[in-house]
Amino acid sequence: MGKSMFDNIPFVKNIVDNVPSMDYEGQRLAERLYQCVIVLFAVVGFVWGFICQQFVQTVYILGAGVALAVLLVIPPWAFFRRHPLPWQKKAAEPKAAAASNKKNRPKTS
C-alpha cells in the first residue's frame, strides 16, 4: 500500500487513523438525512423569501440548512455505525514466497 501524506506527521496520523468509519447502512442514512434537511430548508427558504420578497432570505435559510446538514452528516456519529461489517483478518504472506514473486516477475519496458 502507498504511503499516506500523514505518515510524516505523527500526531495527525494518529488522529486520522483513529477516526471511526461509517458502515453502508450509515452512509444510506447520512445521504437520506442530508437530502431531507436541504430540501426542507430550501422549501422553507423559498416560502419565506417569497413572503418577504427578498431572495437573499432564501439564500440565508438554504445556507443554514447546508450548514446543519454538514454538522449532522460529516462526523461519523454513533448512529451511523450501528451495522459494522465483519471484516476478515489480513492473511500473512510468507516472506520467501513474496521474495520469489518479486524476482520472477517479467520486466516491462
N, C-alpha and C positions, 0 to 999 in steps of 0.2 A: 504494500500500500504506500502511496506517496506521502511525503512529509506535509504536515499541516502548516499553515502560516503562523500558528500559535505555538509551535514546538520550541521556539527560541524565547518565548516569554512565559516563564513558569507559572506565575500567578494567573494569567489569562487562560493558559492551557488547563489549569486546574478547574477554573470556573466553567469553561466550555465543556470539558469532559464530564462534569458532574451535573449538567442540566438534563433533567429527565425529558424523555420524548413522548409525544402523543402516540396513541395507537390508532388503528384505522377507524374505529368507531368514533374516537375523539376527534379525528380530522373531519369526519362527516358532520358531527355535531357542531364543530367550530365553523365549518362552512355555512351550515344552515343558520347558525346564530348570527354570523356577520351579515348574511343576506337579509334576514328578518329585521335586524336593527337598522341597517342602512335604508331599506325600503320604507320602514315605519317612519324614520326621521325625514326621509325625502317627501313622503306624503304629508306629514305634519308641517314640514317646512314650506311646501308648496301652498298648502291651505293658508297658513299664517302669512306668508308673503303675499298671497292674493288678497287677503283681508286688509293687510296694511298697505298694499300697493307698493311694496318695497322688495325688489328682487334680492337685495343684499341680506334681508332677513332669512330668505330661503337658503342662501349660501351659508350663513352662520349656523342655522339649525342643521343643515346637512353636514357641515364641518364638525359640529358637536356629535352627530351620530357616528361619523367616521372615527373620531377620537374615542368614543365609547366602545365601538366595535374593536378597535385596536387594543384597548385595555382589556377587553373580555376575551379576545381570541389569540393574541400573540403569545402571552405567557402560557406555559404548559400547566394549567391549573389541574388540580387533582381529579376533577370530574371529567377531564379529557383523557385520563389514564386508567380508566376502570376495567378495560378489557385487554390486558397485556398479551402479547404473542409468546407462545412457548418456543423460544429460540433454541436451536441445537448448539451444543458445545463445539468450538472450533477444533477440528481434527489436527493433531500434531503431525507434521510431515517429517519423516525421518531425514536426518542430515545427509546421510550417504546417498539417498535417492534424490534429494534436492541438488546435491553437487553433481551427480552424474547427469541429471537433466540439463543443467547449465552447460556442461561440457559437450553433450551430444547434440545440442541444437544446431541446425544449419544456419550459416551466416547469411544474412540478407543484405544486398547492396542496392 
